Amino acid sequence: MDVIDLSNIAFSLCGVTWPRGKEPYADEAFELLRQTILHTKVEVLLDTVDGDGYFIGTLLASNTHVAIPLLQAGLAKLEENFPKAYSTEFNNAQKYAREEKLKIWETYVETS
């Protein structure tokens, strides 16, 4: 069996953004993502490659989109182009974090 080393591939979740680098909660978001996929069979669904060479798509762990725990913990937020196949789960997870003012939503003020 041939093995392909994928350790240096840059991958970004389609439609979701989360803190990175030195931003607040970046380490916590990375750790939650790592724990979500560690020792778990994952499925990668590629949508495209951006101009910087990042693969963009969907990452499933145990048939669950890995963005859902990030959204629910307040460690990610939806972009306008999020995958509509996960609309209900994504919106519910983000709504919960926003209402509970978790992490990146701690200073959120709803406007009417």
Secondary structure, 3 states (H helix, E strand, C coil): CCCCCCCCCCEEECCEECCCCCCCCHHHHHHHHHHHHCCCCEEEEEEEECCCCCEEEEEEECCEECHHHHHHCCCCEECCCCCHHHHHHHHHHHHHHHHCCCHHHCCCCCCC
